[in-house]
């Protein structure tokens, strides 16, 4: 095999590896964004439920929620909708 053919095959292999690396990085970035989104949602839910737990009866009346509605929401785990 001539030198030019050998170099050509190496170039193709390098391009394939480069494309595969780029695709893998894109998948990792997509996964990282998904994980970040889920974690932010869980943190927001946890904070909102913590604040709901601090409401007194008058505050609940002001926003139109009953004690039982607030309690049902506060008792959920952070990952539950």
C-alpha positions as a Markdown table, in Angstrom:
| # | Residue | x | y | z |
|---|---|---|---|---|
| 1 | Unk | 0.0 | 0.0 | 0.0 |
| 2 | Unk | 1.3 | 3.4 | -0.9 |
| 3 | Unk | 2.0 | 6.1 | 1.7 |
| 4 | Unk | -0.8 | 8.3 | 0.3 |
| 5 | Unk | -3.3 | 5.5 | 0.8 |
| 6 | Unk | -2.1 | 4.9 | 4.4 |
| 7 | Unk | -2.4 | 8.6 | 5.2 |
| 8 | Unk | -5.8 | 8.7 | 3.7 |
| 9 | Unk | -7.0 | 5.9 | 5.9 |
| 10 | Unk | -5.6 | 7.6 | 9.0 |
| 11 | Unk | -7.4 | 10.7 | 8.0 |
| 12 | Unk | -10.7 | 8.8 | 7.7 |
| 13 | Unk | -10.1 | 7.2 | 11.1 |
| 14 | Unk | -9.3 | 10.5 | 12.7 |
| 15 | Unk | -12.5 | 12.0 | 11.2 |
| 16 | Unk | -14.6 | 9.1 | 12.5 |
| 17 | Unk | -13.0 | 9.4 | 16.0 |
| 18 | Unk | -13.6 | 13.1 | 15.9 |
| 19 | Unk | -17.2 | 12.7 | 14.9 |
| 20 | Unk | -17.7 | 10.1 | 17.6 |
| 21 | Unk | -16.1 | 12.3 | 20.2 |
| 22 | Unk | -18.3 | 15.3 | 19.2 |
| 23 | Unk | -21.4 | 13.1 | 19.4 |
| 24 | Unk | -20.4 | 11.8 | 22.8 |
| 25 | Unk | -19.8 | 15.3 | 24.1 |
| 26 | Unk | -23.2 | 16.4 | 22.8 |
| 27 | Unk | -24.8 | 13.4 | 24.6 |
| 28 | Unk | -23.0 | 14.3 | 27.8 |
| 29 | Unk | -24.0 | 17.9 | 27.6 |
| 30 | Unk | -27.7 | 16.9 | 27.0 |
| 31 | Unk | -27.5 | 14.6 | 30.0 |
| 32 | Unk | -25.9 | 17.3 | 32.2 |
| 33 | Unk | -28.7 | 19.8 | 31.2 |
| 34 | Unk | -31.3 | 17.2 | 32.0 |
| 35 | Unk | -29.8 | 16.5 | 35.4 |
| 36 | Unk | -29.5 | 20.2 | 36.2 |
| 37 | Unk | -33.1 | 20.8 | 35.2 |
| 38 | Unk | -34.3 | 18.0 | 37.5 |
| 39 | Unk | -32.2 | 19.1 | 40.4 |
| 40 | Unk | -33.4 | 22.7 | 40.0 |
| 41 | Unk | -37.0 | 21.5 | 40.0 |
| 42 | Unk | -36.4 | 19.5 | 43.1 |
| 43 | Unk | -34.7 | 22.4 | 44.9 |
| 44 | Unk | -37.6 | 24.7 | 43.9 |
| 45 | Unk | -40.2 | 22.3 | 45.2 |
| 46 | Unk | -38.4 | 21.8 | 48.4 |
| 47 | Unk | -38.1 | 25.5 | 49.0 |
| 48 | Unk | -41.8 | 26.2 | 48.1 |
| 49 | Unk | -43.0 | 23.4 | 50.4 |
| 50 | Unk | -40.8 | 24.7 | 53.2 |
| 51 | Unk | -42.3 | 28.2 | 52.8 |
| 52 | Unk | -45.8 | 26.7 | 52.6 |
| 53 | Unk | -45.2 | 24.9 | 55.9 |
| 54 | Unk | -44.6 | 28.3 | 57.5 |
| 55 | Unk | -47.9 | 29.8 | 56.6 |
| 56 | Unk | -50.4 | 30.5 | 59.4 |
| 57 | Unk | -54.2 | 30.1 | 59.0 |
| 58 | Unk | -54.8 | 33.7 | 57.9 |
| 59 | Unk | -52.1 | 33.5 | 55.2 |
| 60 | Unk | -53.6 | 30.3 | 53.9 |
| 61 | Unk | -57.0 | 32.0 | 53.8 |
| 62 | Unk | -55.5 | 34.9 | 51.9 |
| 63 | Unk | -54.2 | 32.7 | 49.1 |
| 64 | Unk | -57.2 | 30.5 | 49.1 |
| 65 | Unk | -55.8 | 27.3 | 50.5 |
| 66 | Unk | -57.1 | 25.1 | 53.3 |
| 67 | Unk | -54.9 | 23.6 | 56.0 |
| 68 | Unk | -55.5 | 20.2 | 54.5 |
| 69 | Unk | -54.4 | 21.3 | 51.0 |
| 70 | Unk | -51.2 | 22.9 | 52.4 |
| 71 | Unk | -50.5 | 19.8 | 54.6 |
| 72 | Unk | -51.0 | 17.5 | 51.6 |
| 73 | Unk | -48.4 | 19.5 | 49.6 |
| 74 | Unk | -45.9 | 19.9 | 52.4 |
| 75 | Unk | -46.0 | 16.2 | 53.2 |
| 76 | Unk | -44.8 | 15.3 | 49.7 |
| 77 | Unk | -41.2 | 14.3 | 49.0 |
| 78 | Unk | -39.2 | 16.8 | 47.0 |
| 79 | Unk | -39.3 | 14.5 | 43.9 |
| 80 | Unk | -43.0 | 14.2 | 43.9 |
| 81 | Unk | -45.2 | 16.4 | 41.7 |
